[in-house]
Amino acid sequence: MAINEKKFNFSKPWIFIDDVLEVNDNGIVTQKNISYSDVFLQGHFLSYSVYPGMLLLEGIKQSIFIWKTESSADPSTEIYQIRSQARFLHPVRPGNIVIYEISAFDHGNEEWTFMGTGTVGNIVVTRFSMIFLDHNGGKGGVRICRNRT
C-alpha cells in the first residue's frame, strides 16, 4: 500500500517510510528505501554516509501512526509516547532497504507497547520497544497520533 500523505500531519521530506507491506490487528510491516540523494545523508559522515538512527526511530513512529489509523484500534484516540528503548546494531547505508516489523500489544489499561526490529536483508539493524498511552491516560509525553479532519 502506497503512503497517503494526506493522512499524515507532515509531508516529504518529513515522511520516513515509503511503503506499507502488511497491516493487521497485531502489527504492521513497512519499508524505507535509503537513497543516495536523501537530504538527511548529505553531510552526515562525509566519507562514510550513514542514515541517522533518530530517523529510523521516526520511521518506526510513523509506522505506528499508520497502524493506529488502519487497524481496528480506535483511530480517533490520540496516543502519546511516554518511553522508548532502541539499540542500533549495524549502520544503515545509502542503497539499503529497511523493513520495519512492528508488533502491537494493548494492555487494556490505556497503555500500548510496540516492539520490533528494523532489518536490511537478513541483518537486524535496530531493535526497539516503545510505550504509548491513550490520550485519556496520557500525562505528558509526545503526541504522535491524532485524528485529522
Steps between C-alpha positions, in 0.01 A plus 500: 500500500646834399536775761214751491653834606155644571468271803822633653548824690810564287630451146821412317784523592357436848346161415744225596326194359439424133261206496264300723552130436249358750252625760297289740365531854827363642740738328640647183787444256635803314793580273746789470727531195821680590604708200834661419307820427333505844547852634569365851808309383671810364770592748428211737848344505634631169728209414265229635132589464283348773126549536437669839359274771249762613347492153465122527308559825282762330420247227397254771273762662345583165437129442322487836291801394394318183422184698284703739301652212473182287441225759187434703645707788298817562652750252342800673700444819819699531798308632801647676846349505622477857801272471723350236801276489703424190827336403673579175689184408635571150534813286239568233656623176375653176354231275366298796134411540387495863202282593329593827307213662295634790277307740230680701394398850193660664527466877137603550588779742543774239859382446640367173838337446654476154802277450693391197799515274635684201683272258707539185491168321558241773687742726324658797608865507282615791287355778248717679225521756267799538224560752206729433197610700157582364412868528279454806779334693785707359672746729774658294687311235520560126176492301544313173150402401195718456189487293524738201183657373 
